[in-house]
């Protein structure tokens, strides 16, 4: 697949990337087998079905072409569903094409702050845990959420995960090294309920009988 050969200079050309995206979008628009799989295909078909486009991928605005790429999260379910993957002559590899589009865009314009932040989940988790519970309180403030939406691109109404001061990794390390105390076997304390009371009454009667016999 020459279009997905990273050593090919054409791989990084945004014009060639856009041409290949529209070619694959046109094939997907005629098939639509992957509609229920992920948001990329739903948005793609919705944008293609508007009156201004009417199924002609050449009329798709550049922002719509990019939106489909941004919505792909590399689950790769479409590759298994697609009947046109290599060695078919159409050579459709949707997940790798999305990676190519992102890589070419990143080389041209750089990686956005949103992608850098969301792509480094370990760093975000460490900072959020160190500042917890203050970080959780900040994430509930409308002003802070508006700032995050403007700077990082995270919608203000998006539900965010809660941070905990003690991480699972630290807890797991402590739980793995801590020795579990040995439990002593429980002694039989007799039956419970009505049967237990009956047993105790018999025991008391036997004890009283022995005391009376000892006094004689």
C-alpha positions in Angstrom: 0.0 0.0 0.0 1.9 3.0 -1.3 -0.4 5.5 0.3 0.4 4.1 3.8 4.2 3.7 3.3 5.8 6.0 5.8 9.0 6.2 3.8 7.1 7.5 0.8 7.4 11.3 0.6 3.8 11.5 -0.5 2.8 10.0 2.9 3.3 13.4 4.5 1.8 15.7 1.9 -1.5 17.2 3.1 -2.9 17.4 -0.4 -2.3 13.7 -1.0 -3.7 12.9 2.4 -6.9 14.9 1.7 -7.2 13.1 -1.7 -6.9 9.7 -0.1 -9.3 10.6 2.6 -12.0 11.6 0.1 -11.4 8.4 -1.9 -12.0 6.2 1.1 -14.9 8.4 2.3 -16.5 7.8 -1.1 -16.2 4.0 -0.8 -17.5 4.1 2.8 -20.5 6.3 1.7 -21.5 3.6 -0.8 -21.2 0.8 1.7 -22.2 2.1 5.1 -21.6 -1.2 6.8 -19.7 0.4 9.6 -22.4 3.0 10.5 -23.1 1.6 14.0 -19.5 1.1 15.0 -18.2 4.5 16.0 -18.9 8.3 15.8 -16.6 8.8 12.8 -18.9 7.0 10.4 -22.1 8.5 11.7 -20.7 12.0 11.3 -19.2 11.1 7.9 -22.6 9.9 6.5 -24.5 12.8 8.1 -22.2 15.3 6.5 -22.4 13.5 3.1 -26.2 13.4 3.2 -26.8 17.1 3.6 -28.3 18.8 0.5 -25.2 20.9 -0.2 -23.0 17.8 -0.5 -25.6 15.2 -1.7 -23.1 12.3 -1.5 -20.3 14.0 -3.4 -17.2 13.8 -1.3 -15.5 16.5 -3.3 -18.0 18.9 -1.9 -17.2 18.0 1.7 -15.8 21.0 3.6 -12.3 20.5 5.0 -13.5 20.9 8.5 -15.9 17.9 8.0 -13.1 15.8 6.6 -11.0 16.6 9.7 -13.8 16.0 12.1 -14.1 12.4 11.0 -10.4 12.0 11.6 -10.6 13.5 15.1 -13.5 11.3 16.1 -11.6 8.0 15.3 -10.2 6.5 18.5 -8.5 3.5 16.9 -10.7 0.7 18.0 -10.1 -0.9 14.6 -13.5 -2.6 14.5 -14.1 -1.1 11.0 -11.1 -3.0 9.7 -12.7 -6.3 10.6 -16.0 -5.3 9.1 -14.8 -3.8 5.9 -15.0 -6.0 2.8 -12.5 -3.8 0.9 -9.4 -4.2 3.0 -6.2 -5.5 1.4 -5.7 -7.5 -0.7 -8.8 -6.1 -2.3 -7.9 -3.7 -5.1 -9.5 -0.7 -3.3 -7.1 -1.2 -0.4 -9.2 0.4 2.3 -7.5 0.6 5.7 -9.5 3.2 7.6 -7.6 3.1 11.0 -4.2 3.4 9.4 -5.4 6.2 7.1 -6.7 8.1 10.2 -3.2 7.7 11.8 -1.6 9.0 8.6 -3.8 12.0 8.5 -3.0 12.9 12.1 0.7 12.3 11.6 0.9 14.5 8.5 -1.1 17.3 10.2 1.1 17.1 13.3 4.3 17.4 11.2 2.8 20.4 9.4 1.3 22.3 12.3 2.6 20.6 15.4 0.7 18.7 18.1 -2.1 20.7 19.8 -2.2 21.4 23.5 -5.3 19.3 23.8 -3.6 16.3 22.2 -0.5 16.7 24.3 -2.6 16.8 27.5 -5.0 14.0 26.8 -2.3 11.9 25.3 -0.3 12.0 28.5 -2.8 10.4 30.9 -0.1 9.4 33.4 1.1 13.0 33.9 -2.5 14.3 34.2 -3.3 11.5 36.7 -0.3 12.2 38.9 -1.0 16.0 39.0 -4.7 15.4 39.7 -3.9 12.9 42.5 -1.3 15.2 44.1 -3.9 18.1 44.2 -6.9 16.0 45.2 -9.4 16.8 46.6 -8.7 20.4 45.4 -8.6 19.2 41.8 -12.0 17.6 42.1 -13.4 20.8 43.5 -11.8 22.9 40.7 -13.3 20.6 38.0 -16.8 21.4 39.4 -16.4 25.2 39.1 -18.1 26.8 36.1 -15.3 29.3 35.6 -12.6 26.7 35.6 -14.6 24.5 33.2 -15.0 27.4 30.8 -11.3 28.0 31.0 -10.6 24.4 30.2 -12.9 24.5 27.2 -11.3 27.6 25.8 -7.7 26.5 26.3 -7.7 22.7 26.2 -10.9 22.1 24.2 -12.6 19.9 26.9 -16.3 20.8 26.9 -17.6 22.4 30.1 -20.4 19.9 30.4 -18.2 16.9 30.0 -18.2 14.5 33.0 -14.6 14.3 34.3 -13.2 11.4 36.4 -12.6 12.0 40.1 -9.0 12.0 41.4 -8.0 10.2 44.6 -5.0 11.1 46.7 -4.1 7.5 47.2 -3.6 5.8 43.8 -4.4 2.3 43.0 -0.8 1.5 42.3 0.4 2.6 45.7 -2.5 0.8 47.4 -1.7 -2.4 45.4 2.0 -2.3 46.4 1.1 -1.9 50.0 -1.5 -4.7 49.9 1.0 -7.0 48.2 3.7 -6.6 50.8 1.4 -6.5 53.9 1.2 -9.9 55.6 -2.3 -11.2 56.2 -2.8 -12.1 59.9 -3.5 -15.7 60.5 -7.0 -16.4 61.8 -7.5 -18.7 64.7 -10.1 -21.4 64.2 -13.4 -20.5 65.7 -14.6 -22.5 68.6 -17.9 -24.2 68.4 -20.3 -22.1 70.5 -23.2 -24.4 70.3 -26.4 -24.1 68.3 -28.4 -20.9 67.9 -32.0 -20.1 68.0 -34.7 -22.3 69.6 -32.4 -25.4 69.4 -29.6 -23.5 71.2 -31.9 -22.5 74.0 -33.2 -26.0 74.4 -29.6 -27.3 74.7 -28.8 -24.7 77.4 -31.9 -25.6 79.4 -30.8 -29.2 79.4 -27.3 -28.3 80.5 -28.7 -26.2 83.4 -30.9 -29.0 84.5 -28.0 -31.5 84.5 -25.9 -29.0 86.5 -28.6 -28.5 89.1 -29.1 -32.2 89.4 -25.4 -32.7 90.0 -25.4 -30.0 92.7 -28.3 -31.6 94.5 -26.7 -35.0 94.4 -23.5 -33.6 95.8 -25.3 -32.1 98.8 -26.8 -35.4 99.8 
